[in-house]
Amino acid sequence: MPEDKRQSAGAAALAISVPTAIGLAWALLKGQKAGDLVIPDEVIQLLMAMAATSEDTKEAVQEILAKVEMGDGGVGQGWPANANTITALRVLIDVNGTQLPSVFIPSGMSLAIKAWALNPGWLQVGATVAECFNVNQSFPLLPNEVVTYQVENADQIYIAATAAGCFACLTVEQKRQGGG
C-alpha cells in the first residue's frame, strides 16, 4: 500500500474514539507526533474491529438495561424478586434426628434455621441423619443462633438435638400467585 494511502487510512482510524486513544498512546510511546504516525494496515483493521466490537457491546448493554428498566420478563434483574409472603414454623427436633418438613425455597432465596432460644441443648445440622451425629460433618447450632442454606427444599436438611425438648425455627420468603 502506498505511503499516502496508509496515512489517510490512519487518519480515518484516528477519527474513531477508541482507536484514537490507542493510536495516540502508541505515538507517544514511539516518540512520534500523531500526525507523522504511519500505521500498518493490520493495526488499522484491528483498531476498527475493536471500535465495532465496543460499539456492538455498548448497544447490547443499553438494550439489556432498557429491558430491565421496563420490567421485561425476559431479562433477569440479577437478584431475587421481592417475595409477597413468608413461611415460618417451629419444628420439634428429636435426639435421634429429624428431617425438616417439605418447604419449597424459591430460587435465589435462603432457608433460615434458628435454634430456639430456650433450647436445653444445641442442634447438629447435616445433609443426612448420619451426618448430624458426626461432629466433622455437621454444623452445631447453639440456642438463639441462626444458619442459612440455599437449598431447593427444607426437606434436604436433617437436624439432631443433643437434649429432649429442642426446637428449630424455620423461615423463608415465598412468592405466591395472586399477591399472597
N, CA and C of each residue as an Amber inpcrd file, in Angstrom:
protein
   540
   0.8500000  -1.1780000   0.0000000   0.0000000   0.0000000   0.0000000
   0.8890000   1.2320000   0.0000000   0.5870000   2.2390000  -0.8650000
   1.3920000   3.4620000  -0.9160000   1.3380000   4.2040000   0.4080000
   2.4180000   4.9620000   0.6590000   2.5770000   5.6750000   1.9290000
   1.4360000   6.6550000   2.1850000   1.0260000   7.4450000   1.1660000
  -0.0230000   8.4500000   1.3880000  -1.3730000   7.7890000   1.6740000
  -1.6300000   6.5830000   1.1200000  -2.8740000   5.8780000   1.3750000
  -2.9010000   5.3770000   2.8250000  -1.7580000   4.9210000   3.3070000
  -1.6760000   4.4650000   4.7030000  -1.9460000   5.6180000   5.6540000
  -1.3970000   6.7880000   5.3400000  -1.6080000   7.9360000   6.2150000
  -3.0630000   8.3620000   6.2110000  -3.7600000   8.3170000   5.0570000
  -5.1720000   8.7010000   5.0390000  -6.0100000   7.6560000   5.7640000
  -5.6350000   6.3740000   5.6420000  -6.3320000   5.3290000   6.3870000
  -6.0870000   5.5070000   7.8820000  -4.8540000   5.8850000   8.2280000
  -4.5380000   6.1420000   9.6320000  -5.3340000   7.3060000  10.1730000
  -5.5240000   8.3380000   9.3630000  -6.3140000   9.4870000   9.7920000
  -7.7670000   9.0830000  10.0110000  -8.2990000   8.1920000   9.1520000
  -9.6800000   7.7160000   9.3270000  -9.8100000   6.9210000  10.6120000
  -8.8180000   6.0990000  10.8920000  -8.8630000   5.3030000  12.1180000
  -8.7700000   6.1850000  13.3480000  -7.9850000   7.2670000  13.2610000
  -7.8410000   8.1570000  14.4100000  -9.1020000   8.9580000  14.6880000
 -10.0300000   9.0040000  13.7350000 -11.2750000   9.7260000  13.9420000
 -12.2310000   8.9560000  14.8460000 -11.9690000   7.6700000  15.0860000
 -12.8180000   6.8420000  15.9300000 -12.2680000   6.9210000  17.3580000
 -13.1360000   7.0520000  18.3400000 -12.6980000   7.3440000  19.7070000
 -11.7410000   6.3170000  20.2990000 -12.0750000   5.0410000  20.2930000
 -11.1990000   4.0290000  20.8840000  -9.8880000   3.9480000  20.1100000
  -9.9300000   3.8200000  18.7760000  -8.6610000   3.7910000  18.0530000
  -7.8530000   5.0730000  18.2060000  -8.5300000   6.2040000  18.3760000
  -7.8100000   7.4580000  18.5720000  -6.9350000   7.3750000  19.8120000
  -7.5210000   6.9270000  20.8940000  -6.7750000   6.8210000  22.1470000
  -5.6130000   5.8390000  22.0100000  -5.8690000   4.7120000  21.3660000
  -4.8150000   3.7120000  21.2040000  -3.7090000   4.2510000  20.2910000
  -4.1010000   4.8860000  19.1860000  -3.1210000   5.4330000  18.2500000
  -2.2740000   6.5250000  18.8700000  -2.9130000   7.4130000  19.6130000
  -2.1640000   8.4830000  20.2730000  -1.2130000   7.9260000  21.3310000
  -1.6830000   6.9480000  22.0640000  -0.8160000   6.3350000  23.0680000
   0.3760000   5.6550000  22.4000000   0.1190000   4.9870000  21.2910000
   1.1970000   4.3230000  20.5710000   2.1940000   5.3480000  20.0350000
   1.6540000   6.4650000  19.5350000   2.5300000   7.5240000  19.0090000
   3.3980000   8.0930000  20.1190000   2.8090000   8.3050000  21.2850000
   3.5760000   8.8390000  22.4030000   4.6620000   7.8590000  22.8330000
   4.3060000   6.5750000  22.8500000   5.2800000   5.5700000  23.2410000
   6.4300000   5.4890000  22.2430000   6.1380000   5.6760000  20.9910000
   7.1740000   5.6120000  19.9540000   7.9160000   6.9380000  19.8170000
   7.4560000   7.9940000  20.5240000   8.1190000   9.2880000  20.4660000
   7.8450000  10.0320000  19.1700000   6.7320000   9.7080000  18.5190000
   6.3980000  10.3750000  17.2650000   5.2130000  11.2990000  17.4900000
   5.0480000  12.2430000  16.6090000   3.8450000  13.0650000  16.6170000
   2.7350000  12.2540000  15.9720000   1.5080000  12.4390000  16.4580000
   0.3850000  11.6580000  15.9400000   0.1900000  11.8820000  14.4520000
   0.4520000  13.0770000  13.9380000   0.2840000  13.3560000  12.5140000
   1.3200000  12.6600000  11.6530000   2.4940000  12.3480000  12.2230000
   3.5640000  11.6890000  11.4810000   3.4790000  10.1690000  11.5600000
   2.5180000   9.6860000  12.2910000   2.4260000   8.2600000  12.5550000
   1.9790000   7.4930000  11.3140000   2.6830000   6.4420000  10.9810000
   2.3010000   5.5370000   9.9000000   1.8600000   4.2320000  10.5550000
   0.5950000   3.8890000  10.3430000   0.0380000   2.7030000  10.9860000
  -0.1430000   1.6160000   9.9350000   0.3880000   0.4260000  10.1670000
   0.2110000  -0.6700000   9.2140000  -1.2630000  -1.0490000   9.0650000
  -1.6050000  -1.5980000   7.8830000  -2.9930000  -1.9850000   7.6130000
  -3.5380000  -2.9430000   8.6650000  -2.7290000  -3.8860000   9.1180000
  -3.1880000  -4.8600000  10.1060000  -3.6110000  -4.1770000  11.4010000
  -2.8590000  -3.1720000  11.8070000  -3.1780000  -2.4450000  13.0360000
  -4.4570000  -1.6430000  12.8380000  -4.6140000  -1.0270000  11.6670000
  -5.8270000  -0.2610000  11.3810000  -7.0390000  -1.1770000  11.4140000
  -6.9300000  -2.3470000  10.7970000  -8.0470000  -3.2960000  10.8070000
  -8.3720000  -3.7420000  12.2230000  -7.3420000  -3.9840000  13.0230000
  -7.5580000  -4.3790000  14.4160000  -8.2660000  -3.2770000  15.1860000
  -7.8000000  -2.0410000  15.0180000  -8.4220000  -0.9170000  15.7100000
  -9.8830000  -0.7300000  15.2890000 -10.1550000  -0.8810000  13.9950000
 -11.5250000  -0.7290000  13.5110000 -12.4140000  -1.8590000  14.0360000
 -11.8720000  -3.0650000  14.1150000 -12.6280000  -4.1940000  14.6720000
 -12.9250000  -3.9580000  16.1450000 -11.9390000  -3.4150000  16.8800000
 -12.1520000  -3.1040000  18.2950000 -13.2340000  -2.0560000  18.4580000
 -13.2190000  -1.0390000  17.6040000 -14.2300000   0.0160000  17.6870000
 -15.6090000  -0.5530000  17.3940000 -15.7200000  -1.4030000  16.3700000
 -17.0110000  -2.0050000  16.0240000 -17.5030000  -2.8980000  17.1520000
 -16.5840000  -3.6790000  17.7340000 -16.9630000  -4.5710000  18.8240000
 -17.4100000  -3.7720000  20.0400000 -16.6850000  -2.7010000  20.3710000
 -17.0780000  -1.9140000  21.5430000 -18.4130000  -1.2410000  21.3110000
 -18.7050000  -0.8310000  20.0790000 -20.0000000  -0.2110000  19.7860000
 -21.1100000  -1.2570000  19.8780000 -20.8570000  -2.4670000  19.3490000
 -21.8410000  -3.5440000  19.4520000 -22.1050000  -3.8860000  20.9120000
 -21.0510000  -3.9560000  21.7010000 -21.1900000  -4.2590000  23.1240000
 -21.9800000  -3.1700000  23.8230000 -21.6730000  -1.9210000  23.5100000
 -22.3880000  -0.7980000  24.1200000 -23.8720000  -0.8720000  23.7930000
 -24.2130000  -1.1600000  22.5270000 -25.6170000  -1.2600000  22.1300000
 -26.3120000  -2.4180000  22.8400000 -25.6340000  -3.5630000  22.9630000
 -26.2200000  -4.7210000  23.6310000 -26.4870000  -4.4240000  25.1070000
 -25.5480000  -3.7790000  25.7700000 -25.7300000  -3.4300000  27.1820000
 -26.8870000  -2.4460000  27.3410000 -26.9780000  -1.4610000  26.4560000
 -28.0690000  -0.4970000  26.5330000 -29.4230000  -1.1780000  26.3150000
 -29.4690000  -2.1480000  25.4030000 -30.7100000  -2.8860000  25.1490000
 -31.1270000  -3.6910000  26.3800000 -30.1650000  -4.3570000  27.0070000
 -30.4660000  -5.1420000  28.2130000 -30.9440000  -4.2340000  29.3330000
 -30.2540000  -3.1140000  29.5420000 -30.6550000  -2.1810000  30.6010000
 -32.0520000  -1.6270000  30.3480000 -32.3730000  -1.3400000  29.1010000
 -33.7110000  -0.8320000  28.7750000 -34.7710000  -1.8710000  29.1080000
 -34.5070000  -3.1430000  28.8190000 -35.4630000  -4.2020000  29.1370000
 -35.6500000  -4.3420000  30.6410000 -34.5460000  -4.2540000  31.3900000
 -34.6380000  -4.3670000  32.8390000 -35.4440000  -3.1980000  33.4060000
 -35.1710000  -1.9820000  32.9280000 -35.8880000  -0.8090000  33.4210000
 -37.3670000  -0.8750000  33.0970000 -37.7370000  -1.4930000  31.9530000
 -39.1360000  -1.6030000  31.5690000 -39.8070000  -2.7970000  32.2310000
 -39.0430000  -3.5910000  32.9610000 -39.6170000  -4.7470000  33.6350000
 -39.9080000  -5.8930000  32.6880000 -39.1970000  -5.9850000  31.5820000
 -39.3830000  -7.0570000  30.6230000 -39.0510000  -8.3810000  31.3020000
 -40.0150000  -9.2910000  31.3220000 -39.8380000 -10.5670000  31.9950000
 -38.7770000 -11.4500000  31.3870000 -38.3140000 -11.1580000  30.1780000
 -37.3280000 -11.9950000  29.5270000 -35.9230000 -11.7750000  30.0430000
 -35.7070000 -10.7660000  30.8590000 -34.3720000 -10.4490000  31.3410000
 -34.3960000 -10.4780000  32.8630000 -33.4750000 -11.2480000  33.4570000
 -33.3900000 -11.2970000  34.9110000 -32.8130000 -10.0110000  35.4570000
 -33.1650000  -9.6850000  36.6920000 -32.6890000  -8.4380000  37.2750000
 -31.4120000  -8.6080000  38.0660000 -30.9250000  -9.8270000  38.2090000
 -29.6520000 -10.0300000  38.8790000 -29.7680000 -10.3170000  40.3590000
 -30.9570000 -10.2970000  40.9030000 -31.1910000 -10.6400000  42.2970000
 -32.6010000 -11.1880000  42.3920000 -32.9350000 -11.9120000  43.4570000
 -34.2800000 -12.4700000  43.5460000 -35.3310000 -11.3590000  43.6260000
 -36.4460000 -11.5910000  42.9780000 -37.5570000 -10.6430000  43.0650000
 -38.0940000 -10.6600000  44.4930000 -38.6640000  -9.5480000  44.9100000
 -39.2310000  -9.4900000  46.2530000 -40.3420000 -10.5150000  46.4000000
 -40.4050000 -11.1030000  47.5740000 -41.4460000 -12.0700000  47.8770000
 -42.7050000 -11.3160000  48.3060000 -43.8410000 -12.0130000  48.2580000
 -45.0640000 -11.3720000  48.7180000 -45.6420000 -12.0560000  49.9560000
 -44.9220000 -13.0400000  50.4830000 -45.3280000 -13.6800000  51.7330000
 -44.1320000 -14.4430000  52.2990000 -44.3000000 -15.0230000  53.4610000
 -43.2440000 -15.8440000  54.0690000 -43.8510000 -17.1410000  54.5820000
 -42.9980000 -18.0930000  54.8450000 -43.3660000 -19.3030000  55.5690000
 -42.4930000 -19.3100000  56.8090000 -43.1090000 -19.5140000  57.9580000
 -42.3650000 -19.5910000  59.2170000 -42.9940000 -20.6900000  60.0640000
 -42.1750000 -21.5480000  60.6570000 -42.6970000 -22.6120000  61.5020000
 -41.6560000 -23.0460000  62.5200000 -42.1380000 -23.7090000  63.5590000
 -41.2550000 -24.2500000  64.5950000 -41.3880000 -25.7630000  64.5510000
 -40.2350000 -26.4450000  64.5780000 -40.2060000 -27.9020000  64.4470000
 -39.5470000 -28.4960000  65.6860000 -40.2130000 -29.4890000  66.3050000
 -39.6280000 -30.2230000  67.4230000 -38.5580000 -31.1500000  66.8590000
 -37.3530000 -31.0760000  67.4100000 -36.2270000 -31.8510000  66.8990000
 -35.9570000 -33.0300000  67.8320000 -35.9290000 -34.2130000  67.2750000
 -35.7170000 -35.4490000  68.0340000 -34.2200000 -35.6590000  68.2800000
 -33.8860000 -36.3030000  69.3850000 -32.4790000 -36.6030000  69.6560000
 -31.9300000 -37.6450000  68.6860000 -32.8080000 -38.3820000  68.0100000
 -32.3940000 -39.3800000  67.0230000 -32.3320000 -38.7990000  65.6110000
 -32.6210000 -37.5180000  65.4890000 -32.5660000 -36.8560000  64.1890000
 -33.9440000 -36.6440000  63.5940000 -34.1090000 -35.5100000  62.9390000
 -35.3890000 -35.1490000  62.3220000 -35.1280000 -34.5830000  60.9340000
 -35.8830000 -35.1000000  59.9490000 -35.8380000 -34.4980000  58.6180000
 -36.7970000 -33.3200000  58.6400000 -36.3350000 -32.1580000  58.1480000
 -37.2130000 -30.9900000  58.1340000 -38.3790000 -31.2250000  57.1830000
 -39.5170000 -30.5760000  57.4490000 -40.6720000 -30.7640000  56.5740000
 -40.4340000 -30.1560000  55.1930000 -41.2420000 -30.5630000  54.2470000
 -41.1180000 -30.0670000  52.8790000 -41.5950000 -28.6140000  52.8100000
 -40.6600000 -27.7220000  52.5500000 -40.9510000 -26.2980000  52.3410000
 -40.1310000 -25.8780000  51.1320000 -40.7980000 -25.4830000  50.0530000
 -40.1220000 -25.0590000  48.8290000 -39.3640000 -23.7600000  49.0940000
 -38.1190000 -23.6910000  48.6160000 -37.2990000 -22.4900000  48.7520000
 -37.1710000 -21.8730000  47.3530000 -37.7140000 -20.6780000  47.1210000
 -37.6100000 -20.0630000  45.7950000 -36.1540000 -19.8300000  45.3960000
 -35.8990000 -19.9080000  44.1080000 -34.5590000 -19.7060000  43.5720000
 -33.9980000 -18.3610000  44.0300000 -32.7620000 -18.3710000  44.5080000
 -32.1040000 -17.1540000  44.9460000 -32.3930000 -16.7780000  46.3900000
 -33.2640000 -17.5230000  47.0630000 -33.5950000 -17.2180000  48.4620000
 -33.0290000 -18.3060000  49.3650000 -32.9340000 -18.0000000  50.6360000
 -32.3160000 -18.9130000  51.5960000 -33.3000000 -19.3170000  52.6810000
 -33.1440000 -20.5380000  53.1430000 -33.8810000 -21.0240000  54.3010000
 -33.0850000 -20.6220000  55.5380000 -33.7250000 -19.9470000  56.4730000
 -33.0680000 -19.5880000  57.7350000 -33.5200000 -20.5740000  58.8020000
 -32.5580000 -21.1420000  59.5220000 -32.8390000 -22.0730000  60.6110000
 -32.2680000 -21.4580000  61.8790000 -33.1360000 -21.2820000  62.8720000
 -32.6990000 -20.7130000  64.1480000 -32.9760000 -21.7160000  65.2600000
 -31.9930000 -21.9310000  66.1100000 -32.1960000 -22.7760000  67.2850000
 -33.0110000 -21.9690000  68.2910000 -34.1080000 -22.5500000  68.7440000
 -34.9940000 -21.8740000  69.7010000 -34.1680000 -21.3670000  70.8800000
 -34.4180000 -20.1520000  71.3090000 -33.6140000 -19.5110000  72.3570000
 -33.6380000 -20.2760000  73.6790000 -34.7270000 -20.9800000  73.9710000
 -34.8600000 -21.6810000  75.2590000 -34.5240000 -23.1670000  75.1680000
 -33.8510000 -23.5780000  74.0900000 -33.4750000 -24.9910000  73.9590000
 -32.5710000 -25.4180000  75.1150000 -32.8020000 -26.6270000  75.6720000
 -31.9410000 -27.1250000  76.7490000 -30.5940000 -27.6510000  76.2510000
 -30.4230000 -27.7820000  74.9430000 -29.1710000 -28.2610000  74.3530000
 -28.9750000 -27.5940000  72.9960000 -27.9940000 -28.0400000  72.2670000
 -27.7630000 -27.4630000  70.9440000 -28.2330000 -28.4260000  69.8670000
 -28.2310000 -27.9540000  68.6380000 -28.6490000 -28.7510000  67.4840000
 -27.4310000 -29.0540000  66.6140000 -27.4890000 -30.1650000  65.8920000
 -26.4700000 -30.5270000  64.9100000 -27.1790000 -30.6290000  63.5580000
 -26.7550000 -29.8310000  62.5780000 -27.4020000 -29.7610000  61.2680000
 -26.5460000 -30.4960000  60.2460000 -27.1870000 -31.3490000  59.4240000
 -26.4650000 -32.0940000  58.3980000 -27.3380000 -32.3960000  57.1970000
 -26.7290000 -32.9880000  56.1740000 -27.4600000 -33.3560000  54.9580000
 -28.1060000 -34.7310000  55.0750000 -27.7070000 -35.5090000  56.0920000
 -28.3040000 -36.8150000  56.3790000 -28.3710000 -36.9680000  57.9000000
 -29.1430000 -37.9560000  58.3530000 -29.1920000 -38.2230000  59.7950000
 -27.8070000 -38.6110000  60.2970000 -27.0990000 -39.4290000  59.5300000
 -25.7570000 -39.8700000  59.9480000 -24.8200000 -38.6730000  60.1190000
 -24.8930000 -37.6980000  59.2250000 -24.0350000 -36.5130000  59.3400000
 -24.3350000 -35.7190000  60.6080000 -25.5830000 -35.7210000  61.0500000
 -25.9490000 -34.9780000  62.2680000 -25.1920000 -35.4840000  63.4940000
 -24.8000000 -36.7610000  63.4720000 -24.1080000 -37.3510000  64.6140000
 -22.5970000 -37.3750000  64.4370000 -22.1040000 -36.8200000  63.3590000
 -20.6670000 -36.7540000  63.1180000 -20.2490000 -35.2870000  63.2420000
 -19.4830000 -34.9710000  64.2680000 -19.0910000 -33.5790000  64.5120000
 -18.2350000 -33.0050000  63.3840000 -17.6470000 -33.8770000  62.5670000
 -16.8390000 -33.4080000  61.4380000 -17.6680000 -33.1340000  60.1860000
 -18.9390000 -33.5200000  60.1940000 -19.7900000 -33.3320000  59.0300000
 -21.0540000 -32.5470000  59.3200000 -21.2470000 -32.0990000  60.5310000
 -22.4670000 -31.3670000  60.8760000 -22.1220000 -29.9670000  61.3770000
 -23.1460000 -29.1300000  61.3710000 -22.9660000 -27.7580000  61.8270000
 -23.6510000 -27.5960000  63.1740000 -22.9060000 -27.2220000  64.2200000
 -23.5280000 -27.0490000  65.5340000 -24.2910000 -25.7260000  65.5850000
 -25.4660000 -25.7830000  66.1500000 -26.3160000 -24.5970000  66.2480000
 -26.7300000 -24.4270000  67.7090000 -26.0890000 -23.4840000  68.3860000
 -26.3890000 -23.2150000  69.7940000 -27.7200000 -22.4730000  69.9150000
 -28.3490000 -22.4900000  71.1010000 -29.6060000 -21.7600000  71.2770000
 -29.4730000 -20.2990000  70.8200000 -30.4520000 -19.8660000  70.0560000
 -30.5770000 -18.5000000  69.5330000 -29.6480000 -18.1980000  68.3530000
 -28.9010000 -19.1750000  67.8640000 -28.0650000 -18.9800000  66.6800000
 -28.8720000 -19.2830000  65.4200000 -28.4080000 -18.7030000  64.3040000
 -29.0850000 -18.8730000  63.0120000 -28.0690000 -19.3190000  61.9680000
 -28.5210000 -20.1710000  61.0600000 -27.7440000 -20.5470000  59.8910000
 -28.6960000 -20.4960000  58.6950000 -28.1610000 -20.1390000  57.5140000
 -28.9910000 -20.1120000  56.3110000 -28.4060000 -21.0530000  55.2700000
 -29.3000000 -21.6380000  54.4690000 -28.9030000 -22.5350000  53.3900000
 -29.7180000 -22.2090000  52.1450000 -29.0480000 -22.2020000  50.9990000
 -29.7480000 -22.0460000  49.7330000 -29.9320000 -23.4380000  49.1390000
 -30.9890000 -24.0820000  49.5520000 -31.3570000 -25.4060000  49.0570000
 -32.6960000 -25.2820000  48.3460000 -33.0790000 -26.3080000  47.5950000
 -34.3480000 -26.2590000  46.8720000 -35.5360000 -26.5010000  47.7830000
 -35.3330000 -27.3290000  48.8270000 -36.4200000 -27.6620000  49.7290000
 -35.8360000 -27.9090000  51.1170000 -36.5910000 -27.5150000  52.1370000
 -36.1160000 -27.6990000  53.5130000 -35.9410000 -29.1710000  53.8560000
 -36.6700000 -30.0730000  53.1730000 -36.5670000 -31.4910000  53.4940000
 -35.2250000 -32.1100000  53.0850000 -34.3320000 -31.3190000  52.5240000
 -32.9780000 -31.7790000  52.2080000 -32.0620000 -31.6640000  53.4290000
 -32.5850000 -31.1540000  54.5300000 -31.7790000 -30.9050000  55.7230000
 -32.3020000 -31.7490000  56.8880000 -31.3600000 -32.2980000  57.6610000
 -31.6760000 -33.0860000  58.8550000 -31.0580000 -32.3790000  60.0550000
 -31.7330000 -32.4930000  61.1880000 -31.2280000 -31.8780000  62.4200000
 -31.4020000 -32.8760000  63.5620000 -30.3960000 -32.9780000  64.4120000
 -30.4750000 -33.8030000  65.6180000 -30.2790000 -32.8920000  66.8260000
 -30.9880000 -33.1960000  67.9080000 -30.8710000 -32.4280000  69.1520000
 -29.9640000 -33.1730000  70.1190000 -29.2760000 -32.4220000  70.9610000
 -28.4260000 -33.0440000  71.9840000 -29.1870000 -33.2530000  73.2960000
 -30.4440000 -32.7540000  73.3470000 -31.2820000 -32.9340000  74.5300000
 -32.7450000 -32.9460000  74.0780000 -33.5770000 -33.6030000  74.8440000
 -35.0070000 -33.6470000  74.5290000 -35.6180000 -32.2530000  74.7050000
 -36.6130000 -31.9490000  73.8840000 -37.3250000 -30.6740000  74.0180000
 -36.7020000 -29.5230000  73.2490000 -35.8660000 -29.7970000  72.2580000
 -35.2530000 -28.7440000  71.4430000 -36.1090000 -28.4710000  70.2050000
 -36.1380000 -27.2150000  69.8030000 -36.8950000 -26.8010000  68.6220000
 -35.9750000 -26.0660000  67.6440000 -36.3520000 -26.1340000  66.3740000
 -35.7130000 -25.3240000  65.3340000 -36.8110000 -24.4660000  64.7090000
 -36.5200000 -23.2110000  64.5080000 -37.4630000 -22.2960000  63.8580000
 -36.9820000 -22.0810000  62.4170000 -37.8900000 -22.2240000  61.4720000
 -37.5630000 -22.0810000  60.0540000 -38.3230000 -20.9000000  59.4790000
 -37.6990000 -20.1910000  58.5550000 -38.4150000 -19.1470000  57.8270000
 -37.7770000 -18.9650000  56.4600000 -38.6060000 -18.6380000  55.4880000
 -38.1600000 -18.3640000  54.1260000 -39.1940000 -17.4830000  53.4410000
 -38.7150000 -16.5980000  52.5660000 -39.6250000 -15.7860000  51.7590000
 -40.2900000 -16.6980000  50.7370000 -41.5140000 -16.3710000  50.3670000
 -42.2520000 -17.1470000  49.3760000 -42.8430000 -16.2260000  48.3430000
 -42.9920000 -16.7300000  47.1440000 -43.6270000 -15.9850000  46.0550000
 -44.8880000 -16.7500000  45.6830000 -46.0230000 -16.2150000  46.0380000
 -47.2960000 -16.8900000  45.7480000 -48.0160000 -16.1370000  44.6290000
 -48.7420000 -16.8900000  43.8050000 -49.5460000 -16.2800000  42.7500000
 -50.6970000 -15.4940000  43.3880000 -51.0560000 -14.4130000  42.7900000
 -52.1880000 -13.6380000  43.2940000 -51.8420000 -12.6940000  44.4150000
 -50.5560000 -12.4870000  44.7010000 -50.1360000 -11.4760000  45.6700000
 -50.2220000 -11.9070000  47.1090000 -50.4630000 -13.1680000  47.4400000
 -50.4300000 -13.5570000  48.8340000 -51.2380000 -14.7250000  49.0490000
